[in-house]
Amino acid sequence: MKIINYLFYILPLFIFACGGNEESTADLDLEFIHMADEESFNYESLYQNEAGNEFSVRLWRTYISKIELINSNGEVYAVPESYHLIEPQNDNKYTLNLKNIPSATYNSIQFYLGVEGEENLSGTAIGDLDPSNNMAWNWTTGYKFIRIDGEFKNKAGNRRGVVVHIGTEKNLKKQEFTFNTPLVLNQNTSKLNFELDLLELFKGPNTIDFEILSDFQFNNEADLIGDNYADGFIDLR
Amino acid sequence: MTKIFYLIVITGLIIGCNPKETNIDPNSERELNPPEYFGSYSNRIPDDNPITRKGFELGRMLFYEKKLSGDNSMSCASCHQQKKAFTDGLATSPGIDGVNGKVSSMSLVNLMWAEHFTWNGKFEQIESQSIEPIRNPIEMHESFDHAIQELEEEGYTTLFQEAFNAEEITEDLIGKALAQFQRSLISSNSKYDQYLRGEYEPSPSEKRGERLFFTHPIPGQLRGGNCGDCHLGPLTSGAIDGFQGFHNNGLDTDENIDEGLMAVTGDPKDKGRFKTPSLRNIALTAPYMHDGRFETLEEVIEHYDNGIHQSSTLDILIIEGSNENQDAGERPRLFLTEQEKEDIIAFLHMLTDEDFISNPDFSNPFENENN
């Protein structure tokens, strides 16, 4: 009898002690698939850009930040500490596990390509922001939003770099995707598939010919790539 | 009775909800407190070898322990001397049998933000790296059976018990203790650190040097020294992940280039790629490069400015880094002015950390006894 009495006091402790919130939440996986046009991307292959240059890539990293989901009432859920470094890992995919999203029916998702906010220029390490992860320039310049290190052989047969290190505020590009059918998040884990297309970086609106230009870092040329990835580089499948 | 029952339950709840439940005791973890701008590190310490006070102290003793060499004449500290930022001032170093190695003793600093150790990346972890020179015939040339026997005679068994709750001394635990000491070798009070924290106002030359160091040049637009493409951020060391921090920096041509990373991966694309070292305390760690071929920082800058050799694996970030437009196929040059070279060297001197090289925690624990 006494034990039952104790349990009466103790059980609520168990339930609330671990910070459980009674509002129901769900998990959402965002899968980013790295592609080169229709082909699955890998670090070994040669690819051909719109201008006909054949090139290979030894490093491809992309920052996205400030992921937000908008529900059917127009309310916005902002993922906390949302700075994510995406790169081809398992079989060209990278999966972001977003946890504890309020259960609701969502109509769209949005995020930035790049590092949004003052965190870009601080030395702080939240989310995937980390000064030692090979994506930081320095305090005053912030992070590289997209980094490609690659190379090609020019017409004369010489090795040249394909160096794409893009950052700075004007190359921060907001991406918005409306779902064809609303996304209902309940207790189960749901999944969204995104595709990143390497070749989109070098075409539309600006067709890039590596014979003329193959080094894009923190300069006017970098903005050409920024314009190219603003639209069509990442797509929701 | 009731109160005690509640107390037990509540304590249980608190422990149960603590996400970082750990069982480390050997007299608590040793605090490191590196600056935030070095990047996170908690996940860079192996779960099975946290840095504890006892483990660190044991590692420090082993680092300076000559019994770990075949004839008891050398310790780790013979080639890694604190006053020289844990290098030895030699191009290559002789072991106990007077035979020189092929590569230069590397500085030991901020190793937590690194993986794949030695110039060719042979050892993934500091634990395994630490064991190698003890056994290596041209270095300390000692068998572990013999070393452990000597350590037992010296009374180390108790110290291993205290540090690892271990019954006996093993090769594995020697590596772990050495790794704890070396992971603790954090240098973060150079003038450059003081500047980053707003405590030091750099000279105009130092300031220009910092900017040049971290700037990738763009002909006609932006002048740069192109150092920061490989020597990343405040750590000034190579990229951590995988072998990204290994580069061919143009020391030799295809004909005479050393194997480098290819010795580990077997991939011809890795020929001549070597680990990008941290430049922390670089003014104290001459001579330079994996084979110690350059005596001075001036020679190093000359190499990058006008001494690069073309090869099939020369790093593209060097090929695409010049202050003037060059034809493809030309020897990549930086075209720095004399003033710019001086400025970069002024910045490199900012990386010297007097506290690091005189920190008593890192010094020889046996020195006072001997004197």
Interface residues (C-beta under 8 A of the other chain):
Chain A: Y6 Y9 I10 L13 F14 A17 C18 G19 L59 G123 T124 A125 D130 P131 S132 N133 N134 A136 W137 N138 W139 D149 G150 E151 N154 A156 G157 N158 R159 R160 G161 V162 V163 H165 S214 D215 Q217 F218 N219 N220
Chain B: T2 F5 Y6 V9 I10 L13 G16 C17 E36 Y37 F38 G39 S40 W113 L196 F214 H216 I218 Q221 L222 G228 L232 G233 P234 L235 A239 I240 D241 Q244 S312 L314 I316 L317 I319 E320 A328 G329
